[in-house]
Amino acid sequence: MDIIEAIRGRHSVRAYAPAPVEEDKIVQILEAASLAPSAANIQPWHFIVVTDPQKRNSISKGGIFARFLSNSPVIVVCCSDKRASPKWHLVDTTLAMQNMVLAATGLGLGTCIVGSFNELEIRKMLHIPERFSVVALLAIGYPIAKSDLTANLLHFFRRRKEIQKIASKEEFGRPYLPKTVSDDKAG
């Protein structure tokens, strides 16, 4: 799968098969994170791979939108070092997370980035040092087909915006209207 296919094929998955994720795939996903760009190449991220069912169950109780995490075979707790990169730690860590999501998609896995969690509980349970922020959780596993009414409604009412609505050319508010192949032939 090429990168554009992975980007187009990626979607948030909230239902996973109980099958464990192979160790080599977890390593490939973590390697993808390590290749992300970061300010001054500081790489202020740290990822805690959680597969223990009791810990996953505890983490899933952190918020209403996190309940499905108990059924995710892998939860990666994505942390950023505030001290190492005070200004860019969050941006750098989220760039690494996006690499993880795309790598997982390319490996046939589903993912969901989750921001609904109890940071204090996770920090205590996983012994996370104070200098680290818990940025988000990343569920990883083999997706199963299940109707997700909330996701279906969201996608129906909030479709992806067109390029000219999210990008400007030369100055803000001047829509970016890409030339089509027929425009090039006409001009």
C-alpha positions as CSV (number, residue, x, y, z in Angstrom):
1,M,0.0,0.0,0.0
2,D,1.5,3.4,-0.9
3,I,1.2,6.4,1.4
4,I,-1.7,8.0,-0.4
5,E,-3.7,4.8,-0.2
6,A,-2.9,4.6,3.5
7,I,-4.0,8.2,4.0
8,R,-7.2,7.7,2.1
9,G,-7.9,4.3,3.7
10,R,-7.3,5.5,7.3
11,H,-10.3,5.9,9.5
12,S,-10.9,5.7,13.2
13,V,-11.6,2.2,14.3
14,R,-13.5,1.5,17.6
15,A,-14.1,-2.2,17.2
16,Y,-11.3,-4.8,17.2
17,A,-10.9,-8.5,16.9
18,P,-9.5,-10.1,20.0
19,A,-6.5,-11.3,18.1
20,P,-3.2,-9.9,19.5
21,V,-1.1,-7.7,17.3
22,E,2.2,-9.3,16.3
23,E,5.3,-8.0,18.0
24,D,7.0,-7.3,14.6
25,K,4.1,-5.0,13.6
26,I,4.3,-3.1,16.9
27,V,8.0,-2.6,16.3
28,Q,7.4,-1.4,12.7
29,I,4.8,1.1,14.1
30,L,7.3,2.4,16.7
31,E,10.0,2.6,14.1
32,A,7.7,4.8,12.0
33,A,7.2,7.0,15.0
34,S,11.0,7.3,15.5
35,L,11.3,8.6,11.9
36,A,9.0,11.5,12.4
37,P,10.4,15.0,12.1
38,S,11.0,17.0,15.2
39,A,12.3,20.5,16.0
40,A,16.1,20.3,16.3
41,N,15.8,16.5,16.0
42,I,15.1,16.4,19.8
43,Q,12.5,13.6,19.4
44,P,10.7,14.5,22.7
45,W,8.3,11.6,22.5
46,H,8.0,8.4,24.6
47,F,5.5,5.6,23.8
48,I,4.2,3.1,26.4
49,V,2.8,0.0,24.7
50,V,0.0,-1.4,26.9
51,T,-1.3,-4.9,26.2
52,D,-2.1,-6.1,29.7
53,P,-6.0,-6.6,29.8
54,Q,-6.3,-5.2,33.4
55,K,-4.4,-2.0,32.5
56,R,-6.4,-1.6,29.2
57,N,-9.6,-2.0,31.2
58,S,-8.5,0.7,33.7
59,I,-7.5,3.1,30.9
60,S,-10.9,2.6,29.2
61,K,-12.6,3.9,32.3
62,G,-11.0,7.4,31.8
63,G,-13.7,8.9,29.7
64,I,-17.0,8.2,27.9
65,F,-15.3,8.1,24.5
66,A,-12.6,5.7,25.8
67,R,-14.8,2.7,26.8
68,F,-14.0,0.7,23.6
69,L,-10.3,0.7,24.6
70,S,-10.8,-2.3,26.9
71,N,-11.3,-4.3,23.6
72,S,-8.3,-2.9,21.8
73,P,-5.4,-5.4,21.9
74,V,-2.9,-2.6,22.1
75,I,-3.1,0.9,23.6
76,V,-0.1,3.1,23.0
77,V,0.1,5.9,25.6
78,C,1.8,8.7,23.7
79,C,3.8,11.1,25.9
80,S,5.9,14.2,25.2
81,D,8.8,15.5,27.2
82,K,8.0,19.1,28.1
83,R,11.5,19.8,29.5
84,A,13.4,18.5,26.4
85,S,11.4,20.6,24.0
86,P,9.2,23.2,25.8
87,K,7.9,24.9,22.7
88,W,7.5,21.9,20.2
89,H,6.9,18.8,22.3
90,L,3.2,18.5,21.5
91,V,3.6,19.1,17.7
92,D,6.6,16.7,17.5
93,T,4.7,14.0,19.3
94,T,1.6,14.3,17.2
95,L,3.7,14.1,14.1
96,A,5.1,10.8,15.4
97,M,1.6,9.6,16.2
98,Q,0.5,10.3,12.6
99,N,3.4,8.2,11.3
100,M,2.2,5.4,13.6
101,V,-1.3,5.6,12.4
102,L,-0.3,5.5,8.7
103,A,2.2,2.6,9.4
104,A,-0.5,0.7,11.2
105,T,-3.0,1.3,8.3
106,G,-0.3,0.0,5.8
107,L,0.1,-3.1,7.9
108,G,-3.7,-3.9,7.8
109,L,-4.4,-2.6,11.3
110,G,-7.0,-0.2,12.6
111,T,-6.3,2.7,14.9
112,C,-8.1,5.4,16.8
113,I,-6.5,8.4,18.5
114,V,-8.3,9.0,21.8
115,G,-8.2,12.2,23.8
116,S,-10.7,11.1,26.4
117,F,-8.7,9.8,29.4
118,N,-7.8,10.5,33.0
119,E,-4.2,11.6,32.8
120,L,-3.6,11.5,36.6
121,E,-4.7,7.8,36.7
122,I,-2.6,6.8,33.7
123,R,0.4,8.7,35.0
124,K,0.1,6.9,38.3
125,M,-0.6,3.5,36.8
126,L,2.3,3.6,34.3
127,H,4.8,5.5,36.5
128,I,5.1,8.4,34.0
129,P,7.6,11.1,35.2
130,E,6.3,14.6,35.8
131,R,8.3,16.1,32.9
132,F,6.1,14.2,30.4
133,S,2.6,15.1,29.2
134,V,0.2,12.4,28.1
135,V,-0.8,13.7,24.7
136,A,-3.2,11.1,23.6
137,L,-3.9,7.3,23.5
138,L,-3.6,5.3,20.3
139,A,-5.7,2.1,20.0
140,I,-4.3,-0.5,17.6
141,G,-5.8,-3.8,16.5
142,Y,-7.4,-5.8,13.7
143,P,-10.6,-4.0,12.9
144,I,-13.9,-5.9,12.8
145,A,-17.0,-4.7,10.9
146,K,-19.4,-3.2,13.4
147,S,-21.9,-0.4,12.8
148,D,-20.7,2.6,14.7
149,L,-23.8,4.9,14.7
150,T,-21.9,7.9,16.1
151,A,-19.2,7.7,13.5
152,N,-21.7,7.1,10.7
153,L,-23.7,10.2,11.8
154,L,-20.5,12.3,12.1
155,H,-19.4,11.3,8.6
156,F,-22.8,12.0,7.1
157,F,-23.1,15.5,8.7
158,R,-19.4,16.4,8.6
159,R,-18.0,15.4,5.3
160,R,-14.4,16.2,4.4
161,K,-14.1,19.8,3.2
162,E,-13.1,20.6,-0.4
163,I,-9.6,21.8,-1.0
164,Q,-10.7,25.4,-1.8
165,K,-12.4,25.6,1.6
166,I,-9.2,24.6,3.5
167,A,-6.5,26.2,1.4
168,S,-5.7,29.7,0.0
169,K,-3.4,30.7,-2.8
170,E,-1.0,33.6,-2.2
171,E,-3.1,35.1,0.6
172,F,-5.7,34.1,3.1
173,G,-9.2,34.0,1.7
174,R,-8.2,33.6,-1.9
175,P,-9.3,30.0,-2.6
176,Y,-6.8,27.6,-3.9
177,L,-8.3,26.3,-7.1
178,P,-6.1,23.7,-8.6
179,K,-5.8,23.6,-12.4
180,T,-7.2,20.5,-14.0
181,V,-5.7,18.6,-16.9
182,S,-8.3,20.1,-19.2
183,D,-7.3,23.7,-18.1
184,D,-3.7,23.0,-19.1
185,K,-4.8,21.8,-22.6
186,A,-7.0,24.8,-23.1
187,G,-4.5,27.4,-22.2
